Amino acid sequence: MAKKMNRNHIDEDRDRLFEILDEIKGEIAVLQTEVKREIAVLQTEVATIKKVVVGNGQPPLEKRLSSLESELKQMQSQSAKSWQFIVAISAAIGSVLLTFFLNILR
């Protein structure tokens, strides 16, 4: 009788283990589906980023940024030269006017 009870416990444990394994298999299947869905989303996002970086018919992003930086530097140097010219002209006009008024006051 003791052997039969042991056998019953073993059978119950085995059945419970198979139930647990079936639950685990179900959870793994759900996880695999979620992972596949996330991979598809990531592939879409990476493709979009790749289009921006690689260029999608345009020069690569690094080249475009480099071009914009050089244009910005050129504009800044032109702006600085413009201000230098304005200051120089202002000083010249100021000195001419000052000289003119000093000559009138004499």
Stockholm file with secondary structure:
# STOCKHOLM 1.0

chainA/1-106         MAKKMNRNHIDEDRDRLFEILDEIKGEIAVLQTEVKREIAVLQTEVATIKKVVVGNGQPPLEKRLSSLESELKQMQSQSAKSWQFIVAISAAIGSVLLTFFLNILR
#=GR chainA/1-106 SS CHHHHHHHHHHHHHHHHHHHHHHHHHHHHHHHHHHHHHHHHHHHHHHHHHHHHHCTTSCCHHHHHHHHHHHHHHHHHHHHHHHHHHHHHHHHHHHHHHHHHHHHHC
#=GC SS_cons         CHHHHHHHHHHHHHHHHHHHHHHHHHHHHHHHHHHHHHHHHHHHHHHHHHHHHHCTTSCCHHHHHHHHHHHHHHHHHHHHHHHHHHHHHHHHHHHHHHHHHHHHHC
//
